Amino acid sequence: LRQGGSPWSNRSLFAQLGWDPATLGDAPLRSLMHPEDLARLPSNLKRWNSAQDGEVLVTPFRMKHVSGEWRSFESRDTVYGRDKDSLPTQIISYIDDVTEKRRSDSERVQVQRLQALGQLAGGVAHDFNNLLAPIMGNAELIRLGLAADDERAHAATSILRSAERARELTRSMLGLGG
C-alpha cells in the first residue's frame, strides 16, 4: 500500500463485493475504494508508524460492490513486523462489512429523531393549548357582556373562531406527540 501496489488480500473480500480481482488491474483494493476514503489513505497509513505493538487501529472505509452500491467496511489493523528503523513492514488486517449495521444504526437514529420531534410537537401543543384557554374564556366573557349587534361582540366572536381553529391544530399536534 505504501508504494501504491496491492497487498495480498483474501479472495473472499472480492467475492463479497462480486468482483474477480484478476479483472481489476494491479491495485484491486485501491480500484474499489471510495475516492474520499482513498484520499485519506496516506494519513491512515501514517498512523501505523506510531502504533504501539499490539495496538489495533480501526479504519472505516467504503468499497464498490459490482452492483455499483458503496458498501461500508471497518478495517482492524495490527502492526506485527518492523524494520530496523521501527517502521512497519508487516500488518495484519481484518476487514468487516458493516453496511447492514450502519443502515440499522441510521434507521434507529431516524426513529429517535422522529420520536423527539413528536415529543416536541406534543409539548408545544400542550403549552399552546394552555395559552388558548384564557384567550377563549376572556373573548367569551367580552362577547356575553355586549349586545349582539355591537361591533366589539363581532370581534370577540372572530377571536373565538380563530382560537377554536388553533385548538383544532393543537389537537392534531398532540396526536403527533402520541
Solvent accessible surface area in square Angstrom, and as a share of the most:
residue,aa,sasa,rsa
1,L,55,0.28
2,R,105,0.38
3,Q,169,0.75
4,G,34,0.33
5,G,34,0.33
6,S,44,0.29
7,P,53,0.33
8,W,218,0.76
9,S,26,0.17
10,N,85,0.44
11,R,192,0.70
12,S,64,0.41
13,L,13,0.06
14,F,6,0.02
15,A,73,0.56
16,Q,103,0.46
17,L,1,0.00
18,G,40,0.39
19,W,67,0.24
20,D,79,0.41
21,P,40,0.25
22,A,90,0.69
23,T,99,0.58
24,L,28,0.14
25,G,53,0.51
26,D,138,0.71
27,A,22,0.17
28,P,15,0.10
29,L,22,0.11
30,R,62,0.23
31,S,66,0.43
32,L,5,0.03
33,M,27,0.12
34,H,29,0.13
35,P,88,0.56
36,E,96,0.43
37,D,4,0.02
38,L,56,0.28
39,A,81,0.62
40,R,118,0.43
41,L,17,0.09
42,P,76,0.48
43,S,65,0.42
44,N,32,0.17
45,L,15,0.07
46,K,136,0.58
47,R,81,0.30
48,W,24,0.08
49,N,59,0.30
50,S,86,0.56
51,A,7,0.06
52,Q,129,0.57
53,D,114,0.59
54,G,56,0.54
55,E,68,0.30
56,V,80,0.46
57,L,19,0.09
58,V,69,0.40
59,T,15,0.09
60,P,75,0.47
61,F,21,0.09
62,R,66,0.24
63,M,1,0.01
64,K,75,0.32
65,H,45,0.20
66,V,78,0.45
67,S,84,0.54
68,G,37,0.35
69,E,59,0.26
70,W,90,0.32
71,R,42,0.15
72,S,19,0.12
73,F,1,0.00
74,E,34,0.15
75,S,9,0.06
76,R,88,0.32
77,D,8,0.04
78,T,36,0.21
79,V,6,0.04
80,Y,127,0.48
81,G,13,0.12
82,R,75,0.27
83,D,59,0.31
84,K,192,0.82
85,D,94,0.49
86,S,67,0.43
87,L,82,0.41
88,P,9,0.06
89,T,82,0.48
90,Q,90,0.40
91,I,47,0.24
92,I,106,0.54
93,S,57,0.36
94,Y,132,0.50
95,I,58,0.29
96,D,49,0.26
97,D,41,0.21
98,V,10,0.06
99,T,7,0.04
100,E,102,0.46
101,K,126,0.53
102,R,92,0.34
103,R,103,0.38
104,S,60,0.39
105,D,43,0.22
106,S,71,0.46
107,E,110,0.49
108,R,126,0.46
109,V,56,0.32
110,Q,90,0.40
111,V,78,0.45
112,Q,90,0.40
113,R,160,0.58
114,L,104,0.52
115,Q,111,0.49
116,A,57,0.44
117,L,109,0.54
118,G,12,0.11
119,Q,131,0.58
120,L,112,0.56
121,A,17,0.13
122,G,12,0.11
123,G,37,0.36
124,V,75,0.43
125,A,0,0.00
126,H,103,0.46
127,D,87,0.45
128,F,78,0.33
129,N,41,0.21
130,N,85,0.44
131,L,113,0.56
132,L,7,0.04
133,A,54,0.42
134,P,73,0.46
135,I,84,0.43
136,M,25,0.11
137,G,34,0.33
138,N,87,0.45
139,A,4,0.03
140,E,53,0.24
141,L,123,0.61
142,I,92,0.47
143,R,85,0.31
144,L,125,0.62
145,G,65,0.62
146,L,44,0.22
147,A,62,0.48
148,A,92,0.71
149,D,122,0.63
150,D,33,0.17
151,E,139,0.63
152,R,150,0.55
153,A,6,0.04
154,H,106,0.47
155,A,54,0.42
156,A,3,0.02
157,T,32,0.19
158,S,55,0.35
159,I,82,0.42
160,L,26,0.13
161,R,145,0.53
162,S,52,0.34
163,A,5,0.04
164,E,67,0.30
165,R,158,0.58
166,A,20,0.16
167,R,57,0.21
168,E,86,0.39
169,L,107,0.53
170,T,1,0.00
171,R,124,0.45
172,S,73,0.47
173,M,47,0.21
174,L,66,0.33
175,G,57,0.55
176,L,128,0.64
177,G,27,0.26
178,G,103,0.99
